[in-house]
Every structure is written in structure tokens, then in C-alpha cells.
Amino acid sequence: MTVILAAAFCVQTSAQSVISGRVTDTAGVALIGANVYIESTFRGAICDVNGNYLINGLPEGSYTMKASYVGFQTEVKEIEFEGELIIDFNLSPTSVMAEEVIVVATRAGQNSP
């Protein structure tokens, strides 16, 4: 019984893939905390202090990967893999424009509740 369970575990783990890589800006500086995720799955990772990420336990196949970071343009890559794969992302800075915000206030008097 133990041999059958061990064999089943080996088959299951060999069908899984590991994706790793690094996310940097155009100057090669690591983007700490950048998000890397695989579309249409619940798999993703956040980059460490060196900009590295690791996503494991993903079945082999074709996927769309996205890397994003505040103030940078999201990069999308179509991947197809078996086993281990290293995918690096190089994000370009972008500006975020918003509408103007007007703040209006009224000072309350001493007798205000």
C-alpha cells in the first residue's frame, strides 16, 4: 500500500511545473513587491527584495502570464511549458493621470454639536 501511494505521489509531482524569474524596471532595478500571476488560475506570486518570484504546483500547459507594479506598464507574456521555466519581466514606467480633486471644508463654531 505504501509503495502504491509513493508511486502515485511521484506521478503527481512529475506532472507539475515550476515557473520562476525576476521582475525589473528598464534600468535593471528589482521591483520589490511586483505582482506576477497566471491569468485564469488562482496562481501568482509577489516578488522578493531581489525582484525574484516563484510559482509552483501548476500543471503543464499554455498560459497567459502578467507582471504588474504601481507606476509601471503591465507586461503580458504567452507561455507554453513543460517542467521548469524561467520568465523574466522588464516593466516600463508609466504615468497615472487622474481628475483634479477639490476639497471644501467649513470650520465648526464653538456651539456646534
SULVEN-V654678 format. One line per field, one symbol per residue. ss: DSSP state (A for helix, B for strand, O for the rest). A space follows every 10 residues. Layout:
# SULVEN-V654678
ss = ???
This chain:
# SULVEN-V654678
ss = OAAAAAAAAA AAAAOBBBBB BBBBBOOOOB OOOOBBBBOO OOOBBBOOOO OBBBBBBBBO BBBBBBBBOO OBOOBBBBBB BOOBBBOOBB BOBOOOOOOO OOOOOOOOOO OOO
